[in-house]
Amino acid sequence: MTTAHSPKQNPLLPFMVQKFERAAIVAHFGYEDEDSAMQSAGIQAAKKAVKVLDAIGSEGRLALVPLLENSDWGVRVFAAGYLVKVIPERALAVLQDIRAKCPTQARMTASRMLRRYEAGGFDM
């Protein structure tokens, strides 16, 4: 039985996942359009959503896992980046898949994330 403090029962959880998803789309469009203001707005909104998810509890960030299967490459790459610390094997596999197959800017984003991870400077 879950408690009242369980992330599964927290009404903020689905709202914050939706905010993260929208933020990832905005950031990805910003990269595609070479619009640095849009990129920055999306990245900052994603960071804020993850901060709230982390405050919900240890399972909060795991609510992003379904986004690893999202049809939008930009959503997938951002979700994987923010899940590397929580589920590294799966998140890194998604980033590697995006780097290998993605026809959009998400491939470059995945490549940067993987390079930072391999260099030990990954802090999402």
C-alpha positions in Angstrom: 0.0 0.0 0.0 1.3 3.4 -0.9 1.3 6.3 1.6 0.0 9.8 1.1 3.6 10.9 0.4 4.1 8.4 -2.4 5.0 10.1 -5.7 2.4 8.0 -7.4 -0.3 9.8 -5.4 1.3 13.3 -5.7 -1.0 15.4 -7.9 2.1 17.5 -9.0 3.8 14.5 -10.6 1.9 14.2 -13.9 1.7 18.0 -14.2 5.5 18.3 -13.8 6.2 15.6 -16.3 3.9 17.4 -18.8 5.8 20.7 -18.0 9.1 18.9 -18.6 7.8 17.4 -21.9 6.7 20.8 -23.1 10.0 22.4 -22.1 12.0 19.7 -23.9 10.0 20.4 -27.1 10.6 24.2 -26.8 14.4 23.6 -26.3 14.5 21.2 -29.2 12.7 23.7 -31.5 15.2 26.3 -30.3 18.1 24.1 -31.4 16.4 23.3 -34.7 15.7 27.0 -35.4 19.0 28.2 -34.0 17.1 30.4 -31.6 19.2 30.7 -28.4 16.4 32.5 -26.5 14.0 29.6 -27.2 16.7 27.0 -26.3 17.4 28.8 -23.0 13.8 29.1 -22.1 13.2 25.4 -22.7 16.3 24.3 -20.8 15.4 26.5 -17.8 11.8 25.2 -17.8 13.1 21.6 -17.9 15.5 22.3 -15.0 12.7 23.8 -12.9 10.4 20.8 -13.6 13.1 18.4 -12.6 13.8 20.4 -9.5 10.2 19.9 -8.4 10.2 16.2 -9.4 13.3 15.8 -7.2 11.6 17.6 -4.3 8.7 15.2 -4.6 11.0 12.4 -3.5 13.4 9.7 -4.6 10.9 8.4 -7.2 10.0 11.8 -8.6 12.5 11.9 -11.4 11.6 8.3 -12.4 8.3 9.7 -13.6 10.2 10.8 -16.7 10.9 7.2 -17.7 7.9 6.9 -20.1 9.3 9.9 -22.0 12.1 7.7 -23.1 9.6 6.2 -25.6 8.2 9.5 -26.7 7.8 10.0 -30.4 9.6 13.4 -30.3 13.3 12.9 -30.4 13.8 16.2 -28.5 11.7 14.9 -25.6 13.6 11.6 -25.6 17.0 13.1 -25.5 16.2 15.5 -22.7 14.5 12.7 -20.6 17.5 10.5 -21.1 19.8 13.3 -20.1 17.9 13.8 -16.9 17.7 10.1 -16.2 21.4 9.2 -16.5 21.9 9.5 -12.8 18.9 7.5 -11.9 18.9 4.7 -14.5 22.2 5.1 -16.3 22.2 1.9 -18.4 18.8 2.6 -20.0 19.3 6.3 -20.3 22.8 5.9 -21.9 21.3 3.3 -24.3 18.6 5.8 -25.4 21.3 8.5 -25.9 23.4 6.1 -28.0 20.4 5.1 -30.1 19.5 8.8 -30.7 23.1 9.5 -31.7 23.1 6.6 -34.1 19.6 7.0 -35.7 18.2 10.5 -35.1 17.9 12.7 -38.2 17.5 16.0 -36.2 19.4 18.3 -33.8 18.6 15.7 -31.0 21.5 13.7 -32.4 24.0 16.5 -31.7 22.5 17.0 -28.2 22.8 13.3 -27.5 26.4 13.3 -28.7 27.2 16.3 -26.4 25.6 14.6 -23.5 27.4 11.3 -24.1 30.8 13.2 -24.4 30.2 15.0 -21.2 29.2 11.8 -19.4 32.3 10.0 -20.7 34.5 12.9 -19.5 32.9 12.8 -16.1 31.3 16.3 -16.4 27.7 15.3 -16.7 25.6 17.1 -14.1 21.9 17.0 -15.1 
